[in-house]
Amino acid sequence: MEALVCRKLGDPTDSSSNSPLSVEKCHPIPELKSATSVRVRVKASSLNFANYLQIQGKYQEKYPLPFIPGSDFSGVVDSVGPRVTCFSVGDPVCGFVSLGSFAQFVIADQADLFRVPNGCDLVAAGGLPVAYGTSHVALAHRAHLSSGQVLLVLGAAGGVGIAAVQIGKVCGATVIAVARGDEKVRLLKSMGVDHVVDLSTGSITESVKGFLKARKLLGVDVLYDPVGGKVTKESLKLLNWGAQILIIGFASGEVPVIPANIALVKNWTIHGLYWGSYKLNQPGVLEDSLNELLSWLAKGLITINVSHAFSLSQANLAFAAIRDRKVIGKVMFVFDDPKTVKAKL
């Protein structure tokens, strides 16, 4: 099978002979690991910012070399273990693994797979588990976002950001999105966002304060932050008493400092959200979350915007799109006649 293998740590955008990644055309097809294992022929696998960090050795978890990156995916069941009760060969599924989905075949336990509903695009479904799962657990399970609350989403045009925006609207919140550039702003407005801040034209504070005043709203109830850095610091000025802060990641490369004295005085709740750790600690939360998301996908309440699609041989371009913030939604590796690029690079 074809697989993308990381044999050393380094820059995944490097296309030279020094690249940490190599496409191996004859990598062994993985065997079933247990009686409840399922082998999936992969249709699409999602590229997440975490993968970019993993290959550089900057992620919170370190993996022994060599490894096949990739976590969430979609495809068709190819083989099942003798105790698999939920799936049969030929079923369309999506799911997640710790590593290994950037390959034509992947092994997952049946507990980590979910049937893709009829009528749902299989490629798009491969972008759902991690990005949408992260945002859903954060907003619905941790913050208990409810109708009438004000949600501020930083990095709103990225994978988890667009997911948070859509989930916020499904929950009935007033959604304020922060992004950079006309193309991203247009897409967010088309998704029904109540207010969009374009960082290329102004500051978050003044734009949001003007919107809140016009709507006669007091402030932001929930801050969704996958970015960190200066935008986090600026956004804190907009939070209500009793607001909740969801720390999702640090795409800016800078870990923000949230003053504990201000958090105390304003009764803020700060949630750290590492989605992958739920698999070990509260797997039922992930299962319920993904089942609800797939039902929303089938009903058209959420959509998965595939910004770019690549073959494994174009991995450096895929990672460059992530690095250069050219992505609006999801970057996917697609097998079986992929569309080379859906959006301009």
N, C-alpha and C positions, 0 to 999 in steps of 0.2 A: 504494500500500500504506500501511498504518498503521505509523508509527515514532515512537519516543520520542527526541527530539533535544535535546541539550544545546547551547545557543547562548551561554551565558556561565557562568562559575563561580559557585557559590553553594550555598545550602542546598536539597538535593533534597526536603526535607520541606515546603517552603514551597508553599502552595496558592494564594497570591495572584498578582496579575499580575506580580510581581517574581520569580516562580519561574525558576530557570535551565533548567527543562525544559518542553518543549511537545510535545503529541501532534499529529503532522502526519498527517492522513488521506490525503493525496494525494502522499506522498513517492515519488519515482521507484523503481520496482522495479529492483534492481541487476542489471547484466549480468554474464555470465561473464567472468572476468578473464584466463583462460588456457586452454590445451587440457586441463588437468587440474582445472579448476574445476568445482564442483558448486553448483547453487542449491538451497537447501532451503526449503520452506515450513514455517515454524516452528510447532510445536505448543506448546512451552513453553521459556522461557529463565530461567535461574537468576539471582537477585539475590544478589550476594556483597558482603561488607563492602568489598572493594576498589572496587566501583562507587560506593559511598557516598563514599569518599575521592577517587576520580577526579573526580567532579562538583564537589567542593569545592576541587579543585586541590591536594590534600594527598597524593596518591599518589606513589610513587617515579618513575613515568613520567608525563610531561606530554603532553597531546594537543592538537593544533591545533583550534581551534573553527571551525565547529560539528562535533560528532561524535555518533554514535549509540552509547550505551554498550552493555554486555553482552558476555559472552564465551562461556559454555557454554550449550548449547541442545539440543533434540531436535526432530524433525520428520520430514517425508517428502520424499524427493528429487523435485524439480520439473523440473530440467534438468541435463544433463551436458555437459561439453566433449568434443571428439572423441577425446581420449586417456585418458579416464576408463575404467578397466578393472575397478574394484572395485564400482561401484554402477550401478543402473538406476533410471529414473523409477519412483516408487512405493515404493522401499525405505525402511523405517523406520530412522532413523539418529540418533545423537547426536554431538556434536563441540564444537569450541571455535575461537574466533577472537580476535584482539586486541581488536577493537571490532565493534559492529554487530548483535548478536543481539537487541536489544530492538526488533524489527521483524518484520513478517509474512514477510519473505523475507531470507535471508542467504546470502552467497557464502563458500564455504570450499574449500580445496584437498582433494582426495580423501585426502591423507595425514593430514588433521586430522579425518576423519570415521570413525565406527565403527558397524557394523550393530548395531541393538538386537535382542537375541535374542527369539525367539518367546515369547510369554507374559509378557514384561516390560511394565510400564506405561510408556507413552511419556512422559507428563508427568513421572513420577518420574525417568526416565532422563535428562531434561534437567538434573537437579540433580547428576548423577554426576561429570562430567569434572573440574571445578576442585576442589570440596571433597574428594571421595573420591580424586581423583588426587593432590592435595597431601598428604593423610594417608598414602596408600599409598607414594608416593615417599619421604616422610620416614621412615616406620616400616620399610618393607621394604627400600628401596634404600639409604638413608643410615644408619639405626641398626641394620639387620639384626635387628630384634626377633625373638626366638625363644621357644619354649615354656619356661615356668618363670621367665622374667624378670618383673619388676614394672614396669608402665607407669603413670605418673601423667599424666592428661589434664586440663589446665586449660581452662576454658570449654567443658566437655564437652557442653553442650546446644546449642551453636551448630552451624553447618553442618559445619565441619571437625572440630569436637569430636566430634560423634556419629559421623562417619566414622572418626575415630581410635579411638574406643571399639570399634566393630564390627570394624575391622581388627585391633586388638589381641587381641580374642577369637578371631578366625579364626587368628591366629598362635600361639595357645595361651598368651598372657601372662596374668598376674594383673593385672586392670585396676582402677585406682582413678580415679574420676571426680569432678571438682569442678564444682559448679554452684550456682545460687541459686534457692530456692523449691521448694515442695512438688510442683508439677506437673512440673518438670524432674527432680526426684529420682525421682518415680514412674516416669517414662518410662525413665530410665537403669537403674533396678532391673529393669524389665520386659525390658531388653535383655541381662540376665545379667551386669551389672557386679558385680565382686566386692565393692566398697565405694564408697559415694557420700558425699562431703562436701558438706553444705548450708551454704554461706557465710553464709546468713541466720541460722544458729543457733550457729555456732561457728567456731573457727580450723581451718585446714588441718593445722597441725602436730600438735596434740593428737589430733585425730580419726584421722589417718593413723598416727601412732605407736601408738595403741591397737590399730588393726587389724593392723599389722605384728607387734606383740608377740603378739597372739592367734594369728596364723598362723605364728609363729616365723620370720618373714622379717627379713632384716637391714636392708633399705632399698629405695629406688627405683632401678631400673637405667636407665630412660629417662623423661625429662621432656618432655612434648609441650606447648608453650607458644604459643598464639595470642593471649595476653592481655597479658602484660607487667605492669609496675607492682609493687604491693605483693605480689600473690599469687606472683609469680616469686621475689621475695626470700625469702618465707616457705618456698616449696617447696624452695629450695636446701638447707635444713637437713635435708631428708629423703633426700638423694641418697647412694648408695653410693660407695665408692671405685671409680673406673673408670666412673662413670655417664656417660650421654650426654644432652645437652641439645639439643632441637630448637626453634630459634627460628622460629616460623611467622608471627607478626605481633604487633601491639600494639593490640588492641581496647580496652584501657583508656585509650589515648591517652598512655601513659607508657612510654618505652623503658627497660627495666631495665638495671641495672649489675651485671654478673657479675664478682666480684673475681678478677682474674687470679692472685693469689697462692694463693687457695684452690683454683682450678682446677688449678694446678700441683701443689700438695701432694696433692690427691685424684685426680689423673690424669683429670680430666673431659675429655670431648670435646664441643665446642660446634659444632653444625651450624647455619649459616644456610640457610634453605630458601625460595627464591623459585621457585615451581613454573614460572611462565611462562618463565623464562630457559632452561629445559631445551629448549624448542622450537628455540632457536638453537644451543645447545651440545651437547646429547645427546638428539636427538629420539627415538632408539630406546628410551630409557628410558621416555618418555611412552607410546609405542606399546605396549610390553610391559605397562606398568602398567595402562593402560586396558583392554586385552584381558583381563587377568587379573581386573580388577574386574567387567567385564561377564559373565565366566563365573561369578563368585561371585554376581552378581545373579540370573543365570538359575537357579542352584542353590539360591537362597534363603539363602545364607550371609550376605549383607548385605541390608538394606532401606533405602530412602530415605524418610525421614519428611518429607512436605510439610506444613509447619506452616501456611502461609498461601499462598493463590493469588489473584492480582489481574489485572485488565485493565490495559492501559497507562494508561488514563485515571485509574486509582487509584494512580499512581506515588508521589505524596506519602505515601499511607498505607503503601505497601510499604516505603519508605525509613524512615518513622517506626517501623515495627515492628522494623527493624534497629537504629535508633538507641536505642530504648527497651528493647532486649533482651527483647522479647516473643516472640522466635522460638525454637522448639524444632525444630531441623532446618533445613529449607530454605524460603525464600520464592521463589515462582515467579510470573513473568508468563505467563499462559496465554491462548492464542488459541482461537477457536471455542468459544463458550459457557463461559467460565471460571466456576468456583465463586468467588463474590466473596470470601468469607473462610471458611477452614476452622476456624480457632480464634478465640476471642474476642480482640478488640483491647483 
